[in-house]
Amino acid sequence: MTMTSDPYEREQQMRADLETGFTDHAWAVGYVLCPAREKCVSSSGMRSLFKPLKNGRVPMHRGWLGEVCPGARQKPTTPPLKLRTTP
C-alpha cells in the first residue's frame, strides 16, 4: 500500500486494503467493517472495525452526538478479516 499525505486519500487506501478481507494485525482477525462506509458516524470513520454479533450483523454504534449509524445492525458487505500471509 502506498501512503499519501492527504488524510482522505489515506483513509480511502486503508479502507480499500481492509476490504480485501485481509489484515496485517492479529487483533483484527474476525472483525468486519461498517457497511455504511463514508456515512459511518463512528469516531474511526470508514475504517471502523466491529466484532460481529452472533447473528452476523454489525453491532449498534453511534456518533459523538448520539446519532445512530446507518450501518448499525446491518449485515456487513465484506467478509470477516483474515490474517494476511506473507510468502
PDB file of N, CA, C and O in Angstrom:
ATOM      1  N   MET A   1       0.843  -1.176   0.000  1.00  0.00           N
ATOM      2  CA  MET A   1       0.000   0.000   0.000  1.00  0.00           C
ATOM      3  C   MET A   1       0.886   1.236   0.000  1.00  0.00           C
ATOM      4  O   MET A   1       1.794   1.348   0.823  1.00  0.00           O
ATOM      5  N   THR A   2       0.633   2.157  -0.908  1.00  0.00           N
ATOM      6  CA  THR A   2       1.371   3.402  -0.995  1.00  0.00           C
ATOM      7  C   THR A   2       0.701   4.443  -0.121  1.00  0.00           C
ATOM      8  O   THR A   2      -0.510   4.645  -0.208  1.00  0.00           O
ATOM      9  N   MET A   3       1.484   5.106   0.722  1.00  0.00           N
ATOM     10  CA  MET A   3       0.913   6.118   1.603  1.00  0.00           C
ATOM     11  C   MET A   3       0.962   7.480   0.916  1.00  0.00           C
ATOM     12  O   MET A   3       1.875   7.771   0.143  1.00  0.00           O
ATOM     13  N   THR A   4      -0.034   8.305   1.213  1.00  0.00           N
ATOM     14  CA  THR A   4      -0.128   9.637   0.653  1.00  0.00           C
ATOM     15  C   THR A   4      -0.227  10.633   1.797  1.00  0.00           C
ATOM     16  O   THR A   4      -0.501  10.242   2.932  1.00  0.00           O
ATOM     17  N   SER A   5      -0.009  11.909   1.522  1.00  0.00           N
ATOM     18  CA  SER A   5      -0.061  12.920   2.573  1.00  0.00           C
ATOM     19  C   SER A   5      -1.494  13.406   2.823  1.00  0.00           C
ATOM     20  O   SER A   5      -1.761  13.995   3.871  1.00  0.00           O
ATOM     21  N   ASP A   6      -2.401  13.177   1.905  1.00  0.00           N
ATOM     22  CA  ASP A   6      -3.778  13.624   2.062  1.00  0.00           C
ATOM     23  C   ASP A   6      -4.530  12.669   3.000  1.00  0.00           C
ATOM     24  O   ASP A   6      -4.609  11.474   2.715  1.00  0.00           O
ATOM     25  N   PRO A   7      -5.085  13.174   4.120  1.00  0.00           N
ATOM     26  CA  PRO A   7      -5.772  12.298   5.077  1.00  0.00           C
ATOM     27  C   PRO A   7      -6.949  11.541   4.465  1.00  0.00           C
ATOM     28  O   PRO A   7      -7.165  10.376   4.800  1.00  0.00           O
ATOM     29  N   TYR A   8      -7.706  12.169   3.587  1.00  0.00           N
ATOM     30  CA  TYR A   8      -8.848  11.491   2.977  1.00  0.00           C
ATOM     31  C   TYR A   8      -8.380  10.341   2.093  1.00  0.00           C
ATOM     32  O   TYR A   8      -8.963   9.257   2.113  1.00  0.00           O
ATOM     33  N   GLU A   9      -7.328  10.580   1.320  1.00  0.00           N
ATOM     34  CA  GLU A   9      -6.790   9.527   0.461  1.00  0.00           C
ATOM     35  C   GLU A   9      -6.221   8.388   1.291  1.00  0.00           C
ATOM     36  O   GLU A   9      -6.371   7.221   0.929  1.00  0.00           O
ATOM     37  N   ARG A  10      -5.562   8.718   2.412  1.00  0.00           N
ATOM     38  CA  ARG A  10      -5.043   7.685   3.313  1.00  0.00           C
ATOM     39  C   ARG A  10      -6.179   6.836   3.851  1.00  0.00           C
ATOM     40  O   ARG A  10      -6.077   5.611   3.911  1.00  0.00           O
ATOM     41  N   GLU A  11      -7.270   7.496   4.245  1.00  0.00           N
ATOM     42  CA  GLU A  11      -8.454   6.792   4.747  1.00  0.00           C
ATOM     43  C   GLU A  11      -9.002   5.853   3.674  1.00  0.00           C
ATOM     44  O   GLU A  11      -9.339   4.707   3.969  1.00  0.00           O
ATOM     45  N   GLN A  12      -9.092   6.326   2.443  1.00  0.00           N
ATOM     46  CA  GLN A  12      -9.574   5.519   1.331  1.00  0.00           C
ATOM     47  C   GLN A  12      -8.664   4.309   1.099  1.00  0.00           C
ATOM     48  O   GLN A  12      -9.150   3.204   0.860  1.00  0.00           O
ATOM     49  N   GLN A  13      -7.355   4.518   1.167  1.00  0.00           N
ATOM     50  CA  GLN A  13      -6.403   3.433   0.956  1.00  0.00           C
ATOM     51  C   GLN A  13      -6.508   2.385   2.057  1.00  0.00           C
ATOM     52  O   GLN A  13      -6.459   1.186   1.784  1.00  0.00           O
ATOM     53  N   MET A  14      -6.653   2.840   3.312  1.00  0.00           N
ATOM     54  CA  MET A  14      -6.796   1.899   4.423  1.00  0.00           C
ATOM     55  C   MET A  14      -8.070   1.076   4.265  1.00  0.00           C
ATOM     56  O   MET A  14      -8.068  -0.136   4.480  1.00  0.00           O
ATOM     57  N   ARG A  15      -9.152   1.744   3.890  1.00  0.00           N
ATOM     58  CA  ARG A  15     -10.425   1.041   3.713  1.00  0.00           C
ATOM     59  C   ARG A  15     -10.309   0.013   2.578  1.00  0.00           C
ATOM     60  O   ARG A  15     -10.754  -1.126   2.719  1.00  0.00           O
ATOM     61  N   ALA A  16      -9.718   0.418   1.470  1.00  0.00           N
ATOM     62  CA  ALA A  16      -9.555  -0.491   0.333  1.00  0.00           C
ATOM     63  C   ALA A  16      -8.713  -1.698   0.733  1.00  0.00           C
ATOM     64  O   ALA A  16      -9.004  -2.821   0.322  1.00  0.00           O
ATOM     65  N   ASP A  17      -7.676  -1.474   1.531  1.00  0.00           N
ATOM     66  CA  ASP A  17      -6.831  -2.577   1.982  1.00  0.00           C
ATOM     67  C   ASP A  17      -7.635  -3.529   2.862  1.00  0.00           C
ATOM     68  O   ASP A  17      -7.507  -4.745   2.723  1.00  0.00           O
ATOM     69  N   LEU A  18      -8.460  -2.999   3.766  1.00  0.00           N
ATOM     70  CA  LEU A  18      -9.277  -3.845   4.639  1.00  0.00           C
ATOM     71  C   LEU A  18     -10.382  -4.561   3.863  1.00  0.00           C
ATOM     72  O   LEU A  18     -10.765  -5.677   4.213  1.00  0.00           O
ATOM     73  N   GLU A  19     -10.895  -3.921   2.812  1.00  0.00           N
ATOM     74  CA  GLU A  19     -11.964  -4.532   2.030  1.00  0.00           C
ATOM     75  C   GLU A  19     -11.505  -5.769   1.258  1.00  0.00           C
ATOM     76  O   GLU A  19     -12.334  -6.534   0.766  1.00  0.00           O
ATOM     77  N   THR A  20     -10.209  -5.966   1.151  1.00  0.00           N
ATOM     78  CA  THR A  20      -9.717  -7.178   0.512  1.00  0.00           C
ATOM     79  C   THR A  20     -10.015  -8.403   1.371  1.00  0.00           C
ATOM     80  O   THR A  20      -9.949  -9.535   0.892  1.00  0.00           O
ATOM     81  N   GLY A  21     -10.345  -8.170   2.651  1.00  0.00           N
ATOM     82  CA  GLY A  21     -10.649  -9.267   3.560  1.00  0.00           C
ATOM     83  C   GLY A  21      -9.447  -9.751   4.348  1.00  0.00           C
ATOM     84  O   GLY A  21      -9.532 -10.743   5.072  1.00  0.00           O
ATOM     85  N   PHE A  22      -8.327  -9.054   4.212  1.00  0.00           N
ATOM     86  CA  PHE A  22      -7.116  -9.460   4.912  1.00  0.00           C
ATOM     87  C   PHE A  22      -6.537  -8.296   5.693  1.00  0.00           C
ATOM     88  O   PHE A  22      -6.710  -7.137   5.317  1.00  0.00           O
ATOM     89  N   THR A  23      -5.851  -8.610   6.778  1.00  0.00           N
ATOM     90  CA  THR A  23      -5.229  -7.603   7.614  1.00  0.00           C
ATOM     91  C   THR A  23      -3.845  -8.079   8.045  1.00  0.00           C
ATOM     92  O   THR A  23      -3.555  -9.275   8.032  1.00  0.00           O
ATOM     93  N   ASP A  24      -3.006  -7.137   8.423  1.00  0.00           N
ATOM     94  CA  ASP A  24      -1.682  -7.459   8.948  1.00  0.00           C
ATOM     95  C   ASP A  24      -1.704  -7.529  10.473  1.00  0.00           C
ATOM     96  O   ASP A  24      -0.692  -7.863  11.090  1.00  0.00           O
ATOM     97  N   HIS A  25      -2.840  -7.220  11.082  1.00  0.00           N
ATOM     98  CA  HIS A  25      -2.954  -7.132  12.539  1.00  0.00           C
ATOM     99  C   HIS A  25      -3.748  -8.314  13.094  1.00  0.00           C
ATOM    100  O   HIS A  25      -4.916  -8.503  12.755  1.00  0.00           O
ATOM    101  N   ALA A  26      -3.101  -9.105  13.950  1.00  0.00           N
ATOM    102  CA  ALA A  26      -3.736 -10.300  14.507  1.00  0.00           C
ATOM    103  C   ALA A  26      -4.980  -9.952  15.327  1.00  0.00           C
ATOM    104  O   ALA A  26      -5.934 -10.730  15.358  1.00  0.00           O
ATOM    105  N   TRP A  27      -4.982  -8.797  15.988  1.00  0.00           N
ATOM    106  CA  TRP A  27      -6.134  -8.434  16.828  1.00  0.00           C
ATOM    107  C   TRP A  27      -7.393  -8.204  15.996  1.00  0.00           C
ATOM    108  O   TRP A  27      -8.498  -8.306  16.529  1.00  0.00           O
ATOM    109  N   ALA A  28      -7.259  -7.898  14.711  1.00  0.00           N
ATOM    110  CA  ALA A  28      -8.405  -7.568  13.859  1.00  0.00           C
ATOM    111  C   ALA A  28      -9.027  -8.786  13.180  1.00  0.00           C
ATOM    112  O   ALA A  28     -10.044  -8.656  12.499  1.00  0.00           O
ATOM    113  N   VAL A  29      -8.438  -9.956  13.355  1.00  0.00           N
ATOM    114  CA  VAL A  29      -8.972 -11.174  12.715  1.00  0.00           C
ATOM    115  C   VAL A  29     -10.380 -11.442  13.233  1.00  0.00           C
ATOM    116  O   VAL A  29     -10.618 -11.438  14.441  1.00  0.00           O
ATOM    117  N   GLY A  30     -11.308 -11.675  12.308  1.00  0.00           N
ATOM    118  CA  GLY A  30     -12.700 -11.946  12.655  1.00  0.00           C
ATOM    119  C   GLY A  30     -13.572 -10.709  12.713  1.00  0.00           C
ATOM    120  O   GLY A  30     -14.796 -10.823  12.779  1.00  0.00           O
ATOM    121  N   TYR A  31     -12.977  -9.540  12.690  1.00  0.00           N
ATOM    122  CA  TYR A  31     -13.743  -8.296  12.730  1.00  0.00           C
ATOM    123  C   TYR A  31     -14.264  -7.964  11.329  1.00  0.00           C
ATOM    124  O   TYR A  31     -13.751  -8.466  10.329  1.00  0.00           O
ATOM    125  N   VAL A  32     -15.283  -7.116  11.277  1.00  0.00           N
ATOM    126  CA  VAL A  32     -15.857  -6.688   9.996  1.00  0.00           C
ATOM    127  C   VAL A  32     -15.891  -5.168   9.942  1.00  0.00           C
ATOM    128  O   VAL A  32     -15.829  -4.491  10.968  1.00  0.00           O
ATOM    129  N   LEU A  33     -15.991  -4.652   8.737  1.00  0.00           N
ATOM    130  CA  LEU A  33     -16.092  -3.212   8.514  1.00  0.00           C
ATOM    131  C   LEU A  33     -17.544  -2.769   8.566  1.00  0.00           C
ATOM    132  O   LEU A  33     -18.445  -3.546   8.248  1.00  0.00           O
ATOM    133  N   CYS A  34     -17.775  -1.533   8.964  1.00  0.00           N
ATOM    134  CA  CYS A  34     -19.131  -0.980   8.943  1.00  0.00           C
ATOM    135  C   CYS A  34     -19.571  -0.860   7.488  1.00  0.00           C
ATOM    136  O   CYS A  34     -18.842  -0.307   6.665  1.00  0.00           O
ATOM    137  N   PRO A  35     -20.760  -1.373   7.165  1.00  0.00           N
ATOM    138  CA  PRO A  35     -21.216  -1.305   5.771  1.00  0.00           C
ATOM    139  C   PRO A  35     -21.625   0.095   5.329  1.00  0.00           C
ATOM    140  O   PRO A  35     -21.878   0.306   4.143  1.00  0.00           O
ATOM    141  N   ALA A  36     -21.697   1.059   6.247  1.00  0.00           N
ATOM    142  CA  ALA A  36     -22.109   2.417   5.880  1.00  0.00           C
ATOM    143  C   ALA A  36     -21.004   3.196   5.176  1.00  0.00           C
ATOM    144  O   ALA A  36     -21.263   4.261   4.616  1.00  0.00           O
ATOM    145  N   ARG A  37     -19.782   2.682   5.198  1.00  0.00           N
ATOM    146  CA  ARG A  37     -18.629   3.318   4.549  1.00  0.00           C
ATOM    147  C   ARG A  37     -18.464   4.779   4.957  1.00  0.00           C
ATOM    148  O   ARG A  37     -18.251   5.054   6.138  1.00  0.00           O
ATOM    149  N   GLU A  38     -18.553   5.726   4.021  1.00  0.00           N
ATOM    150  CA  GLU A  38     -18.328   7.138   4.312  1.00  0.00           C
ATOM    151  C   GLU A  38     -19.380   7.723   5.247  1.00  0.00           C
ATOM    152  O   GLU A  38     -19.137   8.745   5.888  1.00  0.00           O
ATOM    153  N   LYS A  39     -20.536   7.090   5.332  1.00  0.00           N
ATOM    154  CA  LYS A  39     -21.614   7.619   6.163  1.00  0.00           C
ATOM    155  C   LYS A  39     -21.535   7.128   7.605  1.00  0.00           C
ATOM    156  O   LYS A  39     -22.374   7.497   8.427  1.00  0.00           O
ATOM    157  N   CYS A  40     -20.531   6.296   7.926  1.00  0.00           N
ATOM    158  CA  CYS A  40     -20.380   5.789   9.288  1.00  0.00           C
ATOM    159  C   CYS A  40     -20.084   6.954  10.219  1.00  0.00           C
ATOM    160  O   CYS A  40     -19.220   7.783   9.935  1.00  0.00           O
ATOM    161  N   VAL A  41     -20.802   7.010  11.328  1.00  0.00           N
ATOM    162  CA  VAL A  41     -20.649   8.115  12.270  1.00  0.00           C
ATOM    163  C   VAL A  41     -19.673   7.782  13.393  1.00  0.00           C
ATOM    164  O   VAL A  41     -19.455   8.604  14.283  1.00  0.00           O
ATOM    165  N   SER A  42     -19.085   6.593  13.362  1.00  0.00           N
ATOM    166  CA  SER A  42     -18.131   6.191  14.389  1.00  0.00           C
ATOM    167  C   SER A  42     -16.928   7.122  14.365  1.00  0.00           C
ATOM    168  O   SER A  42     -16.621   7.728  13.338  1.00  0.00           O
ATOM    169  N   SER A  43     -16.259   7.229  15.487  1.00  0.00           N
ATOM    170  CA  SER A  43     -15.093   8.114  15.573  1.00  0.00           C
ATOM    171  C   SER A  43     -13.963   7.663  14.650  1.00  0.00           C
ATOM    172  O   SER A  43     -13.097   8.465  14.300  1.00  0.00           O
ATOM    173  N   SER A  44     -13.960   6.390  14.251  1.00  0.00           N
ATOM    174  CA  SER A  44     -12.917   5.890  13.351  1.00  0.00           C
ATOM    175  C   SER A  44     -13.283   6.045  11.883  1.00  0.00           C
ATOM    176  O   SER A  44     -12.468   5.753  11.007  1.00  0.00           O
ATOM    177  N   GLY A  45     -14.483   6.495  11.609  1.00  0.00           N
ATOM    178  CA  GLY A  45     -14.891   6.717  10.228  1.00  0.00           C
ATOM    179  C   GLY A  45     -14.990   5.451   9.412  1.00  0.00           C
ATOM    180  O   GLY A  45     -15.432   4.417   9.913  1.00  0.00           O
ATOM    181  N   MET A  46     -14.579   5.521   8.150  1.00  0.00           N
ATOM    182  CA  MET A  46     -14.758   4.415   7.213  1.00  0.00           C
ATOM    183  C   MET A  46     -13.980   3.167   7.573  1.00  0.00           C
ATOM    184  O   MET A  46     -14.314   2.080   7.099  1.00  0.00           O
ATOM    185  N   ARG A  47     -12.959   3.289   8.392  1.00  0.00           N
ATOM    186  CA  ARG A  47     -12.187   2.103   8.727  1.00  0.00           C
ATOM    187  C   ARG A  47     -12.610   1.513  10.068  1.00  0.00           C
ATOM    188  O   ARG A  47     -11.835   0.794  10.699  1.00  0.00           O
ATOM    189  N   SER A  48     -13.822   1.807  10.506  1.00  0.00           N
ATOM    190  CA  SER A  48     -14.326   1.255  11.762  1.00  0.00           C
ATOM    191  C   SER A  48     -14.452  -0.256  11.666  1.00  0.00           C
ATOM    192  O   SER A  48     -15.059  -0.785  10.734  1.00  0.00           O
ATOM    193  N   LEU A  49     -13.876  -0.936  12.635  1.00  0.00           N
ATOM    194  CA  LEU A  49     -13.949  -2.388  12.697  1.00  0.00           C
ATOM    195  C   LEU A  49     -14.827  -2.791  13.870  1.00  0.00           C
ATOM    196  O   LEU A  49     -14.770  -2.178  14.936  1.00  0.00           O
ATOM    197  N   PHE A  50     -15.637  -3.822  13.671  1.00  0.00           N
ATOM    198  CA  PHE A  50     -16.545  -4.283  14.712  1.00  0.00           C
ATOM    199  C   PHE A  50     -16.518  -5.788  14.800  1.00  0.00           C
ATOM    200  O   PHE A  50     -16.388  -6.480  13.790  1.00  0.00           O
ATOM    201  N   LYS A  51     -16.643  -6.295  16.024  1.00  0.00           N
ATOM    202  CA  LYS A  51     -16.798  -7.731  16.219  1.00  0.00           C
ATOM    203  C   LYS A  51     -18.252  -8.038  15.901  1.00  0.00           C
ATOM    204  O   LYS A  51     -19.142  -7.498  16.558  1.00  0.00           O
ATOM    205  N   PRO A  52     -18.523  -8.883  14.919  1.00  0.00           N
ATOM    206  CA  PRO A  52     -19.911  -9.142  14.539  1.00  0.00           C
ATOM    207  C   PRO A  52     -20.688  -9.820  15.669  1.00  0.00           C
ATOM    208  O   PRO A  52     -20.133 -10.581  16.463  1.00  0.00           O
ATOM    209  N   LEU A  53     -21.972  -9.525  15.717  1.00  0.00           N
ATOM    210  CA  LEU A  53     -22.865 -10.155  16.678  1.00  0.00           C
ATOM    211  C   LEU A  53     -23.073 -11.614  16.285  1.00  0.00           C
ATOM    212  O   LEU A  53     -22.654 -12.029  15.205  1.00  0.00           O
ATOM    213  N   LYS A  54     -23.707 -12.386  17.138  1.00  0.00           N
ATOM    214  CA  LYS A  54     -23.944 -13.807  16.847  1.00  0.00           C
ATOM    215  C   LYS A  54     -24.768 -14.010  15.579  1.00  0.00           C
ATOM    216  O   LYS A  54     -24.636 -15.030  14.903  1.00  0.00           O
ATOM    217  N   ASN A  55     -25.625 -13.031  15.257  1.00  0.00           N
ATOM    218  CA  ASN A  55     -26.435 -13.152  14.042  1.00  0.00           C
ATOM    219  C   ASN A  55     -25.684 -12.663  12.800  1.00  0.00           C
ATOM    220  O   ASN A  55     -26.251 -12.627  11.708  1.00  0.00           O
ATOM    221  N   GLY A  56     -24.408 -12.287  12.962  1.00  0.00           N
ATOM    222  CA  GLY A  56     -23.576 -11.868  11.843  1.00  0.00           C
ATOM    223  C   GLY A  56     -23.672 -10.402  11.486  1.00  0.00           C
ATOM    224  O   GLY A  56     -23.004  -9.946  10.558  1.00  0.00           O
ATOM    225  N   ARG A  57     -24.489  -9.658  12.204  1.00  0.00           N
ATOM    226  CA  ARG A  57     -24.672  -8.240  11.892  1.00  0.00           C
ATOM    227  C   ARG A  57     -23.685  -7.364  12.666  1.00  0.00           C
ATOM    228  O   ARG A  57     -23.086  -7.794  13.652  1.00  0.00           O
ATOM    229  N   VAL A  58     -23.536  -6.130  12.193  1.00  0.00           N
ATOM    230  CA  VAL A  58     -22.674  -5.149  12.843  1.00  0.00           C
ATOM    231  C   VAL A  58     -23.412  -4.634  14.084  1.00  0.00           C
ATOM    232  O   VAL A  58     -24.611  -4.364  14.007  1.00  0.00           O
ATOM    233  N   PRO A  59     -22.725  -4.491  15.226  1.00  0.00           N
ATOM    234  CA  PRO A  59     -23.405  -4.004  16.420  1.00  0.00           C
ATOM    235  C   PRO A  59     -23.825  -2.539  16.299  1.00  0.00           C
ATOM    236  O   PRO A  59     -23.368  -1.811  15.418  1.00  0.00           O
ATOM    237  N   MET A  60     -24.704  -2.133  17.209  1.00  0.00           N
ATOM    238  CA  MET A  60     -25.154  -0.743  17.271  1.00  0.00           C
ATOM    239  C   MET A  60     -23.954   0.138  17.586  1.00  0.00           C
ATOM    240  O   MET A  60     -23.161  -0.184  18.471  1.00  0.00           O
ATOM    241  N   HIS A  61     -23.818   1.235  16.875  1.00  0.00           N
ATOM    242  CA  HIS A  61     -22.812   2.230  17.194  1.00  0.00           C
ATOM    243  C   HIS A  61     -23.343   3.607  16.826  1.00  0.00           C
ATOM    244  O   HIS A  61     -24.148   3.763  15.908  1.00  0.00           O
ATOM    245  N   ARG A  62     -22.871   4.594  17.564  1.00  0.00           N
ATOM    246  CA  ARG A  62     -23.359   5.963  17.423  1.00  0.00           C
ATOM    247  C   ARG A  62     -22.195   6.929  17.251  1.00  0.00           C
ATOM    248  O   ARG A  62     -21.046   6.609  17.552  1.00  0.00           O
ATOM    249  N   GLY A  63     -22.521   8.103  16.764  1.00  0.00           N
ATOM    250  CA  GLY A  63     -21.540   9.164  16.629  1.00  0.00           C
ATOM    251  C   GLY A  63     -21.387   9.938  17.926  1.00  0.00           C
ATOM    252  O   GLY A  63     -22.013   9.610  18.934  1.00  0.00           O
ATOM    253  N   TRP A  64     -20.556  10.958  17.893  1.00  0.00           N
ATOM    254  CA  TRP A  64     -20.289  11.777  19.077  1.00  0.00           C
ATOM    255  C   TRP A  64     -21.553  12.430  19.619  1.00  0.00           C
ATOM    256  O   TRP A  64     -21.679  12.611  20.830  1.00  0.00           O
ATOM    257  N   LEU A  65     -22.481  12.780  18.757  1.00  0.00           N
ATOM    258  CA  LEU A  65     -23.701  13.476  19.191  1.00  0.00           C
ATOM    259  C   LEU A  65     -24.859  12.520  19.431  1.00  0.00           C
ATOM    260  O   LEU A  65     -25.990  12.961  19.637  1.00  0.00           O
ATOM    261  N   GLY A  66     -24.597  11.222  19.408  1.00  0.00           N
ATOM    262  CA  GLY A  66     -25.620  10.232  19.697  1.00  0.00           C
ATOM    263  C   GLY A  66     -26.413   9.753  18.498  1.00  0.00           C
ATOM    264  O   GLY A  66     -27.332   8.948  18.649  1.00  0.00           O
ATOM    265  N   GLU A  67     -26.075  10.233  17.303  1.00  0.00           N
ATOM    266  CA  GLU A  67     -26.807   9.799  16.118  1.00  0.00           C
ATOM    267  C   GLU A  67     -26.449   8.352  15.779  1.00  0.00           C
ATOM    268  O   GLU A  67     -25.286   7.955  15.856  1.00  0.00           O
ATOM    269  N   VAL A  68     -27.448   7.583  15.410  1.00  0.00           N
ATOM    270  CA  VAL A  68     -27.258   6.171  15.079  1.00  0.00           C
ATOM    271  C   VAL A  68     -26.656   6.057  13.683  1.00  0.00           C
ATOM    272  O   VAL A  68     -27.089   6.735  12.751  1.00  0.00           O
ATOM    273  N   CYS A  69     -25.662   5.199  13.552  1.00  0.00           N
ATOM    274  CA  CYS A  69     -25.023   4.981  12.262  1.00  0.00           C
ATOM    275  C   CYS A  69     -25.970   4.213  11.345  1.00  0.00           C
ATOM    276  O   CYS A  69     -26.638   3.284  11.799  1.00  0.00           O
ATOM    277  N   PRO A  70     -26.044   4.579  10.058  1.00  0.00           N
ATOM    278  CA  PRO A  70     -26.890   3.828   9.133  1.00  0.00           C
ATOM    279  C   PRO A  70     -26.419   2.392   8.915  1.00  0.00           C
ATOM    280  O   PRO A  70     -27.184   1.574   8.405  1.00  0.00           O
ATOM    281  N   GLY A  71     -25.186   2.066   9.285  1.00  0.00           N
ATOM    282  CA  GLY A  71     -24.674   0.713   9.144  1.00  0.00           C
ATOM    283  C   GLY A  71     -24.926  -0.165  10.370  1.00  0.00           C
ATOM    284  O   GLY A  71     -24.667  -1.368  10.342  1.00  0.00           O
ATOM    285  N   ALA A  72     -25.431   0.441  11.442  1.00  0.00           N
ATOM    286  CA  ALA A  72     -25.678  -0.318  12.676  1.00  0.00           C
ATOM    287  C   ALA A  72     -26.756  -1.375  12.440  1.00  0.00           C
ATOM    288  O   ALA A  72     -27.766  -1.124  11.783  1.00  0.00           O
ATOM    289  N   ARG A  73     -26.513  -2.555  12.991  1.00  0.00           N
ATOM    290  CA  ARG A  73     -27.430  -3.696  12.914  1.00  0.00           C
ATOM    291  C   ARG A  73     -27.647  -4.210  11.489  1.00  0.00           C
ATOM    292  O   ARG A  73     -28.613  -4.928  11.229  1.00  0.00           O
ATOM    293  N   GLN A  74     -26.760  -3.849  10.575  1.00  0.00           N
ATOM    294  CA  GLN A  74     -26.854  -4.314   9.189  1.00  0.00           C
ATOM    295  C   GLN A  74     -25.856  -5.445   8.971  1.00  0.00           C
ATOM    296  O   GLN A  74     -24.909  -5.609   9.740  1.00  0.00           O
ATOM    297  N   LYS A  75     -26.079  -6.219   7.919  1.00  0.00           N
ATOM    298  CA  LYS A  75     -25.110  -7.260   7.565  1.00  0.00           C
ATOM    299  C   LYS A  75     -23.902  -6.594   6.908  1.00  0.00           C
ATOM    300  O   LYS A  75     -24.064  -5.705   6.072  1.00  0.00           O
ATOM    301  N   PRO A  76     -22.701  -7.016   7.280  1.00  0.00           N
ATOM    302  CA  PRO A  76     -21.516  -6.421   6.654  1.00  0.00           C
ATOM    303  C   PRO A  76     -21.439  -6.771   5.172  1.00  0.00           C
ATOM    304  O   PRO A  76     -21.931  -7.812   4.738  1.00  0.00           O
ATOM    305  N   THR A  77     -20.823  -5.897   4.419  1.00  0.00           N
ATOM    306  CA  THR A  77     -20.682  -6.116   2.981  1.00  0.00           C
ATOM    307  C   THR A  77     -19.334  -6.743   2.647  1.00  0.00           C
ATOM    308  O   THR A  77     -19.072  -7.083   1.493  1.00  0.00           O
ATOM    309  N   THR A  78     -18.483  -6.894   3.655  1.00  0.00           N
ATOM    310  CA  THR A  78     -17.175  -7.522   3.464  1.00  0.00           C
ATOM    311  C   THR A  78     -17.085  -8.733   4.386  1.00  0.00           C
ATOM    312  O   THR A  78     -17.753  -8.767   5.419  1.00  0.00           O
ATOM    313  N   PRO A  79     -16.272  -9.727   4.034  1.00  0.00           N
ATOM    314  CA  PRO A  79     -16.138 -10.902   4.888  1.00  0.00           C
ATOM    315  C   PRO A  79     -15.346 -10.551   6.153  1.00  0.00           C
ATOM    316  O   PRO A  79     -14.641  -9.542   6.173  1.00  0.00           O
ATOM    317  N   PRO A  80     -15.450 -11.365   7.207  1.00  0.00           N
ATOM    318  CA  PRO A  80     -14.611 -11.156   8.390  1.00  0.00           C
ATOM    319  C   PRO A  80     -13.128 -11.200   7.984  1.00  0.00           C
ATOM    320  O   PRO A  80     -12.721 -11.997   7.139  1.00  0.00           O
ATOM    321  N   LEU A  81     -12.355 -10.339   8.597  1.00  0.00           N
ATOM    322  CA  LEU A  81     -10.943 -10.232   8.238  1.00  0.00           C
ATOM    323  C   LEU A  81     -10.156 -11.485   8.611  1.00  0.00           C
ATOM    324  O   LEU A  81     -10.406 -12.115   9.638  1.00  0.00           O
ATOM    325  N   LYS A  82      -9.208 -11.825   7.756  1.00  0.00           N
ATOM    326  CA  LYS A  82      -8.286 -12.927   7.990  1.00  0.00           C
ATOM    327  C   LYS A  82      -6.880 -12.354   8.016  1.00  0.00           C
ATOM    328  O   LYS A  82      -6.621 -11.285   7.464  1.00  0.00           O
ATOM    329  N   LEU A  83      -5.987 -13.068   8.657  1.00  0.00           N
ATOM    330  CA  LEU A  83      -4.597 -12.628   8.733  1.00  0.00           C
ATOM    331  C   LEU A  83      -3.927 -12.855   7.383  1.00  0.00           C
ATOM    332  O   LEU A  83      -4.001 -13.946   6.817  1.00  0.00           O
ATOM    333  N   ARG A  84      -3.281 -11.825   6.879  1.00  0.00           N
ATOM    334  CA  ARG A  84      -2.572 -11.911   5.607  1.00  0.00           C
ATOM    335  C   ARG A  84      -1.312 -12.735   5.813  1.00  0.00           C
ATOM    336  O   ARG A  84      -0.581 -12.536   6.783  1.00  0.00           O
ATOM    337  N   THR A  85      -1.068 -13.636   4.921  1.00  0.00           N
ATOM    338  CA  THR A  85       0.148 -14.440   4.997  1.00  0.00           C
ATOM    339  C   THR A  85       1.187 -13.840   4.076  1.00  0.00           C
ATOM    340  O   THR A  85       0.878 -13.378   2.978  1.00  0.00           O
ATOM    341  N   THR A  86       2.412 -13.854   4.536  1.00  0.00           N
ATOM    342  CA  THR A  86       3.496 -13.343   3.697  1.00  0.00           C
ATOM    343  C   THR A  86       4.205 -14.520   3.060  1.00  0.00           C
ATOM    344  O   THR A  86       4.516 -15.506   3.728  1.00  0.00           O
ATOM    345  N   PRO A  87       4.460 -14.411   1.753  1.00  0.00           N
ATOM    346  CA  PRO A  87       5.099 -15.537   1.041  1.00  0.00           C
ATOM    347  C   PRO A  87       6.534 -15.744   1.464  1.00  0.00           C
ATOM    348  O   PRO A  87       7.202 -16.646   0.959  1.00  0.00           O
TER     349      PRO A  87
END
